[in-house]
Amino acid sequence: MDDEIYAYVTGRSDGIAGHRDSLRAGHPATGPDYRMGFLDGRIEVFHLLAAVRRIQDESDGDFLR
């Protein structure tokens, strides 16, 4: 179980960093956990960028005044 958790956490970290490790992703035992973590990391980045866009849209250039 520890190997699967480690693979997931590593995948999530790599997903946030935007760097996929194809060897870990292809590992027969822990590859699916790595890939799920990677996907979760990329989704987190997407949500963070969407939040930044909303903040920028809401400010509508108020910081320039």
C-alpha positions, -999 to +999 in steps of 0.1 A: +000+000+000+029+024+007+042+021-028+008+030-043+005+060-020+040+071-028+032+067-066+001+088-062+018+116-043+047+116-068+023+118-097+004+146-081+036+166-075+047+159-111+012+170-123+015+203-104+050+208-119+038+198-154+064+171-158+052+135-164+076+106-157+068+080-184+087+053-165+066+057-134+034+061-154+041+028-172+050+008-141+028-023-140+020-022-103+020+015-094+015+032-128-023+036-124-018+053-090+009+076-105-013+085-134-043+093-111-021+115-090-008+132-121-043+139-133-054+152-099-023+175-099-032+189-134-068+194-123-056+214-093-035+236-115-065+242-138-086+252-108-059+276-095-055+292-129-093+296-132-094+312-098-067+337-109-087+345-141-118+351-120-099+375-097-085+393-127-119+396-143-135+409-110-108+435-105-114+449-140-082+469-138-089+485-104-053+482-093-043+509-119-064+536-102 
